[in-house]
Amino acid sequence: MPGGSWPRLGVGAFVHGALTRLDLDTAEALPATSDLLVSGGDARLYLDGTGRNRYGCAPTPQDAVAAFGSSTASTISAAGYAAAERRRDAVIAQLGSASSNAVYAGEIESLRRELASLLGLDDLAGLQTVLAGSGTDLHRLTARLVGAGSTRPLLSIVGEPAETGSGVPSALTAGDGTVSHVCARAPDGGLRDPGEVDAEVEALAEAAVAEGRRVLLIVADLSKTGLIIPSLDCALALRRRHRHQIDILIDACQFRLSPKTLRTYLQRGLLVAMTGSKFLAGPSFAGALFVPAEAAERLQELALPAEAAAGCSRGEWPAHWRAGAAMAGRANFGLLLRWSAAIEHLRAFSTLPEYEVAAFLARFRDVVAEAMWKSPALQLVPAAPIDRSALGVEAGWDCMPTIFPFALRSRVGGRERLLSPPETSLVHRLLRTNLTAGWPGADGFGAASDLRIELGQPVMFGRPGGDAAAALRLCVSAPLVAEALSGGAALHGVLDRARGVLAKAAWIAEQAASSRELLSA
């Protein structure tokens, strides 16, 4: 089922995927933290028989997890869970003397201020922040708002559809809007010439403007494999030429931006969508849309169709916005707690010296490159350097790669080939299991053998050699950086864990194409 069409769930408790609706106006009725963390999203948060959601993540901290999957989702950390519990305690302290809706609105406003402060945005005049359940929701709401002020159908332009959220295309076509895609990768998975990509984007935008249509240009920073699409030179040039007809949404839902980069985007009048569940490694379903003053003045006066506002709450919108004022005042404590966990990681990360962060990321990159070079089973997927020079901002840690997409190779009967997407998905699943029992050679990876490994879900990247291929993604997150820089042997521990993860992935890949037993696991 497409990501944008999952049924929306209210606040309550999950038991094997069943939702129980509760009266939350008394402290005694408030569900446990673990139940709240899987509420107020959609069916992807349902827990299966193993106590994990559709992303393979549990709502409570887990031991022996190698968390390198932050481009998709992460199991909540002990620190994140403690922060969520503290937020729940703050809610409980207020229930009884105030309604759940009023408590929720107040706590969301507090969270909004925390986020702005930690990102160094609290002095940015006129900045408005809308909270929502997911990146898909942010795209849907932005498109409907931007299009609401036009008599012609909105055109949304998206780069590389395979590398954005799975529900984004359908979310952007809600209402009478249309979507055009521009691919950044060639059919064989290699990178297209950036000039050609930009030219296609410009042609689409100019044609729509000539027709009197409003355009929403979505710039991925970063995509699922770490790309910026289209170039910032292209996006900013279009913005300068057609300031009153083209809105730009920076899809930074991976949250792999430094505060100074984020601030520059906003100062240039661009909208920015972020989530707390990727680089920040908070639980899935926590989104934020930063709206700079110029855009806020226009968008706050626009109304949303009733169906577009489904699942939203008045408290998640800035005061006086017409769209928010028409919404119900329901409480979504799940969203509140998920963001609280993510902000805890942001708080720890924001104290780290930037030069130390950059140095660690450079070392991590070199470790990954060495592991890829040594193993015939691993193949890095091409990715361009992260280039934000058009912003005129000094390059920081966020110009270092933190997503490493790689394909898997196997040799059978003297023939070497890339694993198929189903085989890659199998490896992704097996990485989350303990292979020390019953798999010859699997105990040779030390601690990695019995680790439950989280990698970014497989993403299609082309048809090299004529066959469809998918890449797994080894990812660095804010908590991993904080751990590596915490002193002692922590740095070597993180790097050795990454080596072990890649070694385990390579071993499984080498078996996957030839072992019927493994394929039936």
N, C-alpha and C positions, 0 to 999 in steps of 0.2 A: 504493500500500500504506500503511495507517495507520502513523503514526510509532511506535506502541507495538509493532508486529509485525515490525519490521525484524530480520533475522537478526543475532545478536550475534557479533562477531568478536573473536578473540584477538589477542595481541601478535604482530606479524610485519611483513613487508615487503609493500607493494603494488606490483605492476607491472601497469599498465592494469587495475586493479581486482581482480587475483588476489592472494590472500593466501597467503603462504608461512609455515608455522609453523617456528620455530627454537628450538634449545636455547639458552637465555639464561644459562646458568650459567657461561659464559666470556666475557670481555670481547670477544674476537674475534668472537663470534656476535651481539653486540648490533647491531641494524640502525642505519642512519643516522638522524639526527634527523628528516629529512623523512619517512622511512618510519614511524618511531615516532609521529609526529604524526597519522597517518591510521590508526593501529591502535587496537585495544581499544575501538572504538565500534560502529557498525552500518553498514549498506550505504550510508547517506547520506555516509559518508566515502570511498567508492570514488572513485578518480580516473578521469575519462573521457579521451578521446583528446586533449583540450587540456591535461591535467594538472591539472584542477580537479575539486572534489567536487560533490555535488548542489546545494550552495548557490552554486556558481560561484566558490569560493575555492581558491587554491593553497596547498600546505603549505610554501612558501618565500616570502620577501619578494618583492614585485613592484614594479617602477617604474611611475610614471604611473598610480596608482590613487587615485581620489577616494573615500575610505572613509567613506560616510555611511549604511551599511546595518547598523549595529550592533544594531538591533532583531531582525535575523535572524542574520547571521553576518558575519565580517570576515576578510580575508586577513591572515595573520600579519605583524606588523611586524618590522623589522630588530632592534629592541631585544628584542621578544618571542622571536624566533628565537635570538638570542644567549643569552638566559636559559635557553631549552630546551636549548641545546648545553652550557651550564655544568652543568645538572642531569644531562645524560647523562654528562658527564665525571666527575661525582661518583659516579654509578652504576658506571662502568667502574673507578674507583679501588678499589671495594669488591668487585667480582665476582672470584671466585677464592678469596678468603679467607672468603666467606660466600655462601650460596645466593641466587639471584635473588629468591626469595620473602622472605627475611630482609632483603635490601637494600631491596626495595620497601617493606616494612612500615616500616622505619626512615626512609626518605625521605618517605613519606607522613606519618608523625608529625611530621617536621621541617616539612613544608609546612603541616600543620594548625596548628602553633604560629606560623609566619610569618603565616598568614592572620588568626589571632586577634589577634596583636600589631598588625598594620597597621590592623585595624578597631577597635582599642582595647577588645578583649574579653578580654584575657588575665587580667584581674583579676575576671572574672565567675564567681563560685564555682559549681561544678557544671556549667558549660556543656560540652556534648558535641557533637562534629562528625562527621557521617557524610559520606563522599565517595562520589560516584557519577558515572556517565558523562554523565547528562543531566538536565534538568528533568523530563522524562517519567519517568525512573527514580525520581527523588525523590518524585514524586507516588505512583507505584506502591508504593514501599517504605513510605511514610508511611501510606497507606491500609491496607495489609496489616498493619502493626504496630498501628495504632490499632484496627483491627477484630479483631485477634487476642485481645484481652482481653474480648470480648463474645460472648454466646451468640446474639444476634440479628444479622441482617445489618446491616452498616454502611451509613449513608446519607452520601454525599458530596454537598455542595452547591457548585456551581460557577457563577460569574457569567459571562455572555456567552461561550458556547462557541466562537464564531468568533474570539475574541480571546485564547484560551489556546493552549498548545502543541497541535499537531495530534494527537499521540498521547495526550494527557492523558485524554480521556473513556474510551478503551478501557483505559488503565492503571488508572483508578479502579474499573472494573467487574470487574477481575480477582477471582477467587474468587466469593463470594456477595454481594458488595457491590452497591449500586445507586447511581445518580447522578441528581440533579435539577439542571436548569439554570434560571437566572433571567437573562433578557436585560436588558442595560442600554441597548440601543438600540431605538428604534421601528422598524417595518418600513421606513420611508423613510430610515433611517440616522441620524435625529436622536436626541438623548438623551432617554430616558424620565425622568419625574419621579423623583428619587432616593428620595423617600418611598414611592412605589409599589414600587420595586425592593426597598427594605428590608423593606416589609411582606410581600412574597412570600417573601423569605428567612426572615423570622421565622416565618411560617405553616408553612413546610416544616420548620424546625427544631423548633418546638414540637410539631407533630404526631408527628414521629419520637420525640422525648423521651417523649411521652405513651404511645407504644407500647413503651417500654423499649429503644429502639434507641440505639446510640451514633452521634454525628454528627461528621463531619469537615467543617467549614466552611472553604472555600478562599477567601481574600480576595486578589484580584489587586492587586498594588502593584508595578509597573503592568502594565496589559494591553498588547496589541499596539499599540493606538492611544493609550496613555497614560492609561488610566482606573484609578481605584480602585473595585473592585466586590466586595461591597457597601460601604456607607460604614463607616468605622471606628467610628462611634457605634453602628451596628447590631451589628457584630461584638462589640464590647466589652460591650455590654449583654447579649447572649446568653451570653457567657462568664461574666459576673457571676451571672446567674440559674441557669446549669446548668454550673457549673465541673467537675462530675464526670461529665458526660455529653457535653459538647461540647468537642472539640479544634479549635483554629484553626490552620490552616497559612497563613502569609503567603507567597503566591506572588510573591516578589521576584526571580524568575529573570532579569529584566532588569537586576538589580543597580543600579538607579538610586536608591539610598538613601545618605544620609549615615551615618557611624558612629553619631551620636547617635540617629538614628531607629531604626537597627537595634538598638542597645543597649536602647532603650525597649521595642521589641517583645518582646525576650527577657526583660527585667525584668518584663513583664506576663504572662509564662508562655506566650507564643505561639511556635510553631515557625516557622522562617523558611527557605525554600528559595531558593537563589541559584545563579547560574552565572557562570563566568568568560568566557563567549563573547558576551555582549551589551554592556552599557555598558563593561565592561573590555576588550572587543575582542580577547580571546584566541581561540584556535582552538576550533571547535565540539566539544562533548562534554566538559564539565568542570563538574560540579555539586557543591554542598555543602548539607547540611541542618544548620542550627544548632538544637540541642535544649536548652532551658533546664533547669535543675536539676530543677524539679518534674516536668516531663514525662519527663525522663531516668530518674528513679527508677522510674517505672512501665514505660516502654517497654523499658528494658534487660533486664527480666526476661522478655520475651515472645519466643516463637519464631516464625520465619517458615516457611511451607510451602516445600518444596524448590524448586518452580517459581518462587516469588517471589524467591528468592535467586539465580536464574540470572544469570550475568554479573557477580556481585559477588565481592569478595575479602575475606578476613578482615582484611587490613591496612587496609581502607578504613573499618572500624568501630572505635569506641572499645574499648579493652580491657575485658574482662569482660561485654560485651553478649552475651546468649544467642544472638541472631540471628547476630552475627558469628562467634562461636565455632564454629558449625556449618558455616561456609563453607569452601571450599577456600582455600589460602594462595597462590593464583596471583598472578603479577606482571602489572600492567597499566601498563607504562612509558609508554604513550601518554597515559593519563589524567594521570600524574605530570608529563609534559613540557607538556601543554596547560595545566595549572594553573600551572606555573612561568612560562609566557609571560604568562598573565593577571595573576599576582601582580606581575610586573615593571611592568606598566602601573599597577596599584594603588599600588605603591610610589612611582612618580613622581607620580601624582595626589594622593596623601595629603600631599605636601609643599606643595601649592598653597594660598595663603590663601583661606579660604572666601568672603570678600567679593569677591575678584577673580574667582573661579569664577562667583559669582552675577551679577556685573556683565557678564561675557562672555556668559553664557547669556541675559541680558536683551537684550543687543545682537544676539545671534544670532537671537532670537525676532523682534526688530523687522525685521531684514533679511529673514527669511522672510516675515513679514506684508506687507512692502512689495512683495516679488517676486510674491506671490500676488495682491495688489491690482492690480498693473500688468498681469498677464498674464491674458487671458480664457481661456487653456487650462488654468489651474490653479485648483483649488478646495479650500480647506482643509476637512477633515472635522471636524464639531463635536467638541470635547473639553471636558470640565469642568475647572475649576481644580483643581489638586492640593491636596486638603484633608486634612491629618493633625492638625487642631487637637484632635481627641478624645484624642490621645496626651499632650497637655499639653507638647509639646516646641516650643521656639522654632523658627520657620520658618527653614530654611536653603536652601542651593543646590538641594536636592532637591525644593523646591516650585516650581522653575522647569521649564517643559516642555523635554524633550530629545528627544521624538519628535514629529514633525510629519507627520501623515497627510494626504495630499492626493489628490483624484480628478483625472482628466484630462478636459478638454472638447474637443470638435471641432465645427466648423461646416461642414456639407455642404449645398449647395443652399439656403442661407438658414436651415437648421434646426440649432440648437445642441443638443447632447446630450452626456451623459457617455459616455466610452469603455466598452465592455463589458469584463467580466473577461478574456476571451481577448485583447482588444486591449491592455488594461493589462499583461498578462503579456508581450505582444510588446514593448511599450515598455521594460519592465523588462529584457528580454533585450538589446534594441538599445542600451540605455544602457551595457552592458558591452563594446561594440564601438567601433572607430574608424570614425567616419562621414565622415572628411574625404575619403576616396576614393570618388567617384561619387555623392555626394548634394549637389545644388545647394543652396547656402545653409548647409550644415552646417559650413563652415569659418568661419562668422561668429562663433563663440563662443570664439575664441582657444584657450587651453590646454584648455578643456573639450571641444573637438571630438575630440581624439584620446585623451582620458582614458578609462580603463576605470572606469566609475562603478558603485559599489556602493550600492544603496538597499535598504531593507527590502522583502522580498517582498510582493506584493499580498495584501491581507487584505480579505475580504468585509465590507461594513459596512451593507448594506441594499438596498432597491429604490426609490431616489428616482425619481419619475416612472413607477414601475411596472416598470422594468428593473433587473436585478441590477447592482450596482456594486462596484468594488474600489478600494482606495486603496494607493498606494505610500507609503513612509515615509522621510522625510529625518531622519536621526538624528545626534545629537551623542554622541560617545564620550569616555571618559576620555583616550585619547591625543590626540584632537582638541583638547580643552580644554588639555592640557599644551602642545601645539604652539602654540596661539593665545596662550598666556601666556608663551611662551619669550622674548619680546622682539623688538625690531627691527620688521621688516615682517610678522612671522608672523601677527599678529592680522588684518591686512587680507588676507593671503594666504588664510587659512581662510574669511573671509567672502566674498571674491571667488570662491573655489572653489565655495562653496554657491550663489552667484548663478548661476555658470556651469552648475552641475548642473541647477538649476531651469529655466534657459533652454533647455538641451538637451532636457530632458524635455518642455517646452512645444512646442518645434519638432517633435519626433517625434510628439507627440500630434496636432498640427495636420495632419500628413501621414498618420497611420495610417489614418484612416477613408476617405481618398479615393485613396490610392496603392496600386494593386494590386501594383506592384513592391515597395513597402515591406512590404506584408502578406505577401508570399511570401519575404521575406528570411530 
